[in-house]
């Protein structure tokens, strides 16, 4: 979809912008994978994860300030049929009937590609 293309382009620009400072590591999963393979030390990993999560929270608050009429952040709940469901404002890239294991697997594959 168009949103996926824009997300990909935005992420690519952000990775190139931060490449000199952090090697373009913008995702705690990527930082954790780099820690697991010995490319990051624990102290640096801790700094990265705290900075990445803090940036995500700050970005969400700034977004809410810019557009207070926007729908609330996505809320996930486990439905009766063991499927994760999101509110209508949920992410467009994850179908409402997708199992969490499948989403995790795709994230794992994407992280492996980024780290390798």
C-alpha positions as YAML, in Angstrom:
chain: A
units: angstrom
residues:
- id: 1
  name: UNK
  ca: [0.00, 0.00, 0.00]
- id: 2
  name: UNK
  ca: [0.99, 3.63, -0.25]
- id: 3
  name: UNK
  ca: [1.50, 3.87, 3.51]
- id: 4
  name: UNK
  ca: [4.00, 1.02, 3.42]
- id: 5
  name: UNK
  ca: [5.99, 2.79, 0.69]
- id: 6
  name: UNK
  ca: [6.07, 6.06, 2.65]
- id: 7
  name: UNK
  ca: [7.03, 4.22, 5.85]
- id: 8
  name: UNK
  ca: [9.85, 2.46, 4.01]
- id: 9
  name: UNK
  ca: [11.15, 5.70, 2.46]
- id: 10
  name: UNK
  ca: [10.96, 7.52, 5.80]
- id: 11
  name: UNK
  ca: [12.80, 4.70, 7.58]
- id: 12
  name: UNK
  ca: [15.47, 4.64, 4.87]
- id: 13
  name: UNK
  ca: [16.03, 8.40, 5.21]
- id: 14
  name: UNK
  ca: [16.21, 8.10, 9.02]
- id: 15
  name: UNK
  ca: [18.72, 5.23, 8.80]
- id: 16
  name: UNK
  ca: [20.96, 7.24, 6.48]
- id: 17
  name: UNK
  ca: [20.66, 10.31, 8.72]
- id: 18
  name: UNK
  ca: [21.76, 8.37, 11.82]
- id: 19
  name: UNK
  ca: [24.30, 6.09, 10.14]
- id: 20
  name: UNK
  ca: [27.35, 7.97, 11.40]
- id: 21
  name: UNK
  ca: [26.11, 8.27, 14.99]
- id: 22
  name: UNK
  ca: [24.62, 4.81, 15.59]
- id: 23
  name: UNK
  ca: [25.12, 2.82, 12.42]
- id: 24
  name: UNK
  ca: [21.48, 3.48, 11.59]
- id: 25
  name: UNK
  ca: [20.19, 1.39, 14.49]
- id: 26
  name: UNK
  ca: [16.70, 2.78, 15.18]
- id: 27
  name: UNK
  ca: [14.89, -0.30, 16.40]
- id: 28
  name: UNK
  ca: [15.31, -2.01, 19.79]
- id: 29
  name: UNK
  ca: [14.93, -5.39, 18.07]
- id: 30
  name: UNK
  ca: [17.87, -4.60, 15.78]
- id: 31
  name: UNK
  ca: [19.93, -3.37, 18.74]
- id: 32
  name: UNK
  ca: [19.10, -6.58, 20.62]
- id: 33
  name: UNK
  ca: [20.09, -8.70, 17.64]
- id: 34
  name: UNK
  ca: [23.40, -6.82, 17.43]
- id: 35
  name: UNK
  ca: [23.93, -7.42, 21.16]
- id: 36
  name: UNK
  ca: [23.21, -11.12, 20.68]
- id: 37
  name: UNK
  ca: [25.80, -11.47, 17.91]
- id: 38
  name: UNK
  ca: [28.40, -9.48, 19.84]
- id: 39
  name: UNK
  ca: [28.36, -6.31, 17.73]
- id: 40
  name: UNK
  ca: [27.13, -4.13, 20.63]
- id: 41
  name: UNK
  ca: [28.28, -4.03, 24.23]
- id: 42
  name: UNK
  ca: [25.65, -4.06, 26.99]
- id: 43
  name: UNK
  ca: [26.27, -0.42, 27.98]
- id: 44
  name: UNK
  ca: [25.81, 0.83, 24.42]
- id: 45
  name: UNK
  ca: [22.79, -1.45, 23.89]
- id: 46
  name: UNK
  ca: [21.14, -0.02, 27.04]
- id: 47
  name: UNK
  ca: [21.70, 3.53, 25.80]
- id: 48
  name: UNK
  ca: [20.29, 2.66, 22.35]
- id: 49
  name: UNK
  ca: [17.15, 0.94, 23.68]
- id: 50
  name: UNK
  ca: [16.41, 3.72, 26.19]
- id: 51
  name: UNK
  ca: [16.94, 6.39, 23.50]
- id: 52
  name: UNK
  ca: [14.84, 4.52, 20.91]
- id: 53
  name: UNK
  ca: [11.91, 3.91, 23.27]
- id: 54
  name: UNK
  ca: [12.07, 7.45, 24.65]
- id: 55
  name: UNK
  ca: [12.05, 8.81, 21.10]
- id: 56
  name: UNK
  ca: [9.01, 6.70, 20.22]
- id: 57
  name: UNK
  ca: [7.08, 7.93, 23.26]
- id: 58
  name: UNK
  ca: [8.09, 11.54, 22.63]
- id: 59
  name: UNK
  ca: [7.09, 11.22, 18.98]
- id: 60
  name: UNK
  ca: [3.67, 9.86, 19.95]
- id: 61
  name: UNK
  ca: [3.11, 12.79, 22.31]
- id: 62
  name: UNK
  ca: [4.22, 15.32, 19.71]
- id: 63
  name: UNK
  ca: [1.92, 13.71, 17.16]
- id: 64
  name: UNK
  ca: [-0.97, 13.94, 19.63]
- id: 65
  name: UNK
  ca: [-0.20, 17.62, 20.24]
- id: 66
  name: UNK
  ca: [-0.05, 18.37, 16.52]
- id: 67
  name: UNK
  ca: [-3.36, 16.64, 15.78]
- id: 68
  name: UNK
  ca: [-5.49, 16.31, 18.94]
- id: 69
  name: UNK
  ca: [-8.47, 15.13, 16.86]
- id: 70
  name: UNK
  ca: [-6.56, 12.04, 15.67]
- id: 71
  name: UNK
  ca: [-7.88, 8.68, 16.84]
- id: 72
  name: UNK
  ca: [-6.29, 7.25, 20.00]
- id: 73
  name: UNK
  ca: [-3.24, 5.05, 19.88]
- id: 74
  name: UNK
  ca: [-3.89, 1.48, 18.86]
- id: 75
  name: UNK
  ca: [-5.17, -0.78, 21.60]
- id: 76
  name: UNK
  ca: [-4.64, -4.52, 21.17]
- id: 77
  name: UNK
  ca: [-6.78, -7.15, 22.78]
- id: 78
  name: UNK
  ca: [-7.01, -10.90, 22.50]
- id: 79
  name: UNK
  ca: [-10.36, -11.82, 20.97]
- id: 80
  name: UNK
  ca: [-12.42, -14.87, 21.88]
- id: 81
  name: UNK
  ca: [-11.01, -16.81, 18.91]
- id: 82
  name: UNK
  ca: [-7.38, -16.32, 20.03]
- id: 83
  name: UNK
  ca: [-6.69, -13.61, 17.46]
- id: 84
  name: UNK
  ca: [-5.22, -10.22, 18.27]
- id: 85
  name: UNK
  ca: [-7.51, -7.37, 17.32]
- id: 86
  name: UNK
  ca: [-6.76, -3.68, 17.00]
- id: 87
  name: UNK
  ca: [-9.06, -0.70, 17.21]
- id: 88
  name: UNK
  ca: [-10.07, 0.84, 13.88]
- id: 89
  name: UNK
  ca: [-7.04, 3.14, 14.20]
- id: 90
  name: UNK
  ca: [-4.77, 0.09, 14.24]
- id: 91
  name: UNK
  ca: [-1.88, -0.47, 11.88]
- id: 92
  name: UNK
  ca: [-2.81, -1.11, 8.28]
- id: 93
  name: UNK
  ca: [0.09, -3.48, 7.75]
- id: 94
  name: UNK
  ca: [-1.15, -6.12, 10.23]
- id: 95
  name: UNK
  ca: [-4.48, -7.77, 9.39]
- id: 96
  name: UNK
  ca: [-6.88, -7.92, 12.32]
- id: 97
  name: UNK
  ca: [-7.04, -11.71, 12.11]
- id: 98
  name: UNK
  ca: [-3.24, -12.24, 12.06]
- id: 99
  name: UNK
  ca: [-1.82, -14.41, 14.80]
- id: 100
  name: UNK
  ca: [0.85, -12.80, 17.04]
- id: 101
  name: UNK
  ca: [3.30, -15.59, 16.17]
- id: 102
  name: UNK
  ca: [3.11, -14.72, 12.48]
- id: 103
  name: UNK
  ca: [3.67, -11.03, 13.16]
- id: 104
  name: UNK
  ca: [6.64, -11.89, 15.39]
- id: 105
  name: UNK
  ca: [8.06, -14.17, 12.70]
- id: 106
  name: UNK
  ca: [7.90, -11.44, 10.06]
- id: 107
  name: UNK
  ca: [9.53, -8.97, 12.45]
- id: 108
  name: UNK
  ca: [12.24, -11.56, 13.15]
- id: 109
  name: UNK
  ca: [12.87, -12.06, 9.43]
- id: 110
  name: UNK
  ca: [13.01, -8.30, 8.80]
- id: 111
  name: UNK
  ca: [15.41, -7.82, 11.71]
- id: 112
  name: UNK
  ca: [17.63, -10.66, 10.45]
- id: 113
  name: UNK
  ca: [17.80, -9.01, 7.03]
- id: 114
  name: UNK
  ca: [18.72, -5.64, 8.58]
- id: 115
  name: UNK
  ca: [21.40, -7.15, 10.81]
- id: 116
  name: UNK
  ca: [22.98, -9.50, 8.26]
...
